[in-house]
Amino acid sequence: MKRLTLTTLFITICLFASTIAQTNVVRGKIDMQLPNSPTPIVEVNLDQSFFVLFINFTLNLPEYGEYAEMIDGVFVHSYDKQSLELDNMKSNFQETLKTENWEQIVKVKDELYVSILFAETPGVLNGIFVSFTDKQNTTFVNIFGEIDFQKLGILFGKIMETKPDFMKNIKIDGNFGINSDKDKD
């Protein structure tokens, strides 16, 4: 009888712990800290509080605070293109995207991948995952939350109308970088 009671108790604890572990999963968030991964040369981990600060203080546009609520977090990890474990990392991320039913919307050779994870609500995404490779680095970007594309379009339109100083000299070139006309002198 003790054995049956202990076995039942053990199974109950395992199921309860499994349920708790599953509730901590955030849809659209990809674990960027893989085992045996090299140290990133650039690592940015931002949560929602950063976006609220950025909109309210950096752009000085507090009326756009509602847009910051859409994004729960952004991870950007960039690695030297010659890193030994980079192929394993790419494979791991691709397997995660496939397992979680992300939709691959862009693939350019082995240089650029863009995948999105749709939410149950039409027009809303739970995640965006981008990986791109330039001459020296491979970068992985994960944006997650409840991202409403219509709201996001409205936000970008309003920002472009105000022509903030930080956007005046930004130019995206063919190497996925951001170049300023000042740097070309």
C-alpha positions in Angstrom: 0.0 0.0 0.0 2.9 2.4 0.8 4.4 1.7 -2.6 1.1 2.6 -4.4 0.7 5.7 -2.3 4.2 6.9 -3.0 3.9 6.1 -6.7 0.6 8.0 -6.9 2.1 11.0 -5.1 5.2 11.0 -7.3 3.1 10.9 -10.5 0.8 13.7 -9.2 3.9 15.9 -8.4 5.4 15.3 -11.8 2.1 16.2 -13.6 1.7 19.3 -11.4 5.3 20.4 -12.0 4.9 19.8 -15.7 1.7 22.0 -15.8 3.5 24.8 -14.0 6.5 24.5 -16.4 4.2 24.8 -19.4 2.4 27.9 -18.1 5.8 29.7 -18.0 6.2 29.3 -21.8 5.7 32.6 -23.7 4.4 32.1 -27.1 6.7 33.6 -29.7 9.7 33.7 -27.3 12.7 31.6 -28.5 15.4 30.6 -26.0 18.5 32.3 -27.3 20.8 30.8 -24.6 21.6 27.4 -26.2 23.9 24.9 -24.5 27.5 25.0 -26.0 26.8 28.3 -27.9 29.7 30.7 -28.3 29.7 34.0 -26.5 27.9 36.6 -28.7 29.8 39.6 -29.8 26.6 41.6 -29.5 23.9 40.7 -27.1 20.7 42.8 -26.5 17.9 41.6 -24.2 15.1 44.1 -23.9 11.8 43.8 -22.1 8.6 45.9 -22.4 9.8 48.5 -19.8 12.6 49.5 -22.2 10.1 50.3 -25.0 8.0 52.4 -22.7 11.1 54.4 -21.7 12.3 54.7 -25.3 8.9 56.0 -26.6 8.3 58.3 -23.6 11.8 59.8 -23.1 14.0 59.2 -26.2 11.4 60.0 -28.8 9.5 62.2 -26.5 6.2 60.8 -27.8 4.4 59.6 -24.6 1.1 59.4 -26.6 2.6 56.3 -28.3 3.0 54.4 -25.1 0.2 52.0 -26.0 2.3 50.7 -28.9 5.0 49.6 -26.5 2.5 47.3 -24.8 2.4 45.1 -27.9 6.1 44.0 -27.5 7.0 41.9 -24.5 10.6 41.5 -25.5 13.4 41.7 -28.1 16.5 39.6 -28.2 19.4 40.3 -30.6 22.4 38.0 -30.5 25.2 38.4 -33.0 28.1 35.9 -33.5 31.3 35.9 -35.4 30.6 34.1 -38.6 33.5 31.7 -38.0 32.2 30.5 -34.6 32.4 26.7 -34.4 28.9 26.0 -33.0 27.1 28.4 -35.4 25.8 25.6 -37.7 24.4 23.8 -34.6 22.7 27.0 -33.4 21.1 27.6 -36.8 19.9 24.0 -36.9 18.5 24.3 -33.4 16.6 27.5 -34.2 15.2 26.1 -37.5 14.0 23.0 -35.6 12.3 25.1 -33.0 10.6 27.2 -35.6 9.4 24.1 -37.4 8.2 22.4 -34.2 6.3 25.4 -33.1 4.7 25.9 -36.6 6.3 29.3 -37.4 5.7 30.5 -40.9 8.8 31.2 -43.0 8.0 34.2 -45.1 11.5 35.1 -46.4 14.5 33.0 -47.3 17.5 34.4 -49.2 20.1 31.7 -49.8 21.7 31.2 -46.4 21.9 34.9 -45.7 18.4 35.9 -44.5 15.5 34.1 -42.9 12.3 35.8 -41.6 9.7 33.7 -39.8 6.5 34.8 -38.0 4.3 33.0 -35.5 0.6 33.9 -35.9 -1.6 34.4 -32.9 -5.2 33.1 -32.7 -6.4 36.7 -33.2 -6.4 37.7 -36.9 -3.8 40.4 -37.8 -1.8 39.7 -34.6 1.6 37.9 -34.3 3.1 36.3 -31.3 6.6 36.4 -32.6 9.0 37.4 -35.3 12.3 35.6 -35.8 15.0 36.9 -38.2 18.4 35.6 -38.8 20.9 37.2 -41.2 24.5 36.8 -42.2 26.7 39.6 -43.5 30.5 39.4 -44.3 31.6 39.0 -40.6 28.6 38.1 -38.5 25.5 36.0 -38.1 22.7 37.7 -36.1 19.5 36.3 -34.6 16.6 38.5 -33.7 13.5 37.4 -31.7 10.7 39.9 -31.1 7.7 38.6 -29.2 4.4 39.8 -27.7 1.0 40.4 -29.1 2.1 42.4 -32.2 -0.8 44.0 -34.1 0.5 44.7 -37.6 -2.2 47.4 -38.2 -1.2 49.3 -35.0 2.5 48.8 -35.9 1.9 50.4 -39.3 0.1 53.3 -37.8 3.0 53.8 -35.3 5.6 53.8 -38.1 3.5 56.2 -40.2 3.2 58.7 -37.2 6.9 58.5 -36.5 7.8 59.1 -40.1 5.4 62.1 -40.2 7.2 63.7 -37.2 10.6 63.1 -38.9 12.6 62.5 -35.6 16.3 63.5 -35.7 17.5 59.9 -35.2 15.9 58.9 -38.5 17.1 61.7 -40.8 20.4 60.0 -41.8 19.6 56.4 -41.6 20.0 54.4 -44.8 19.7 50.6 -45.1 22.2 49.3 -47.7 22.5 45.9 -49.4 24.6 44.5 -46.5 21.7 44.7 -43.9 23.6 47.5 -42.1 22.6 51.0 -41.2 24.8 53.6 -42.8 24.8 57.3 -42.1 25.8 59.8 -44.9 28.1 61.3 -42.3 30.2 58.1 -42.2 30.8 58.2 -46.0 32.9 61.4 -45.8 
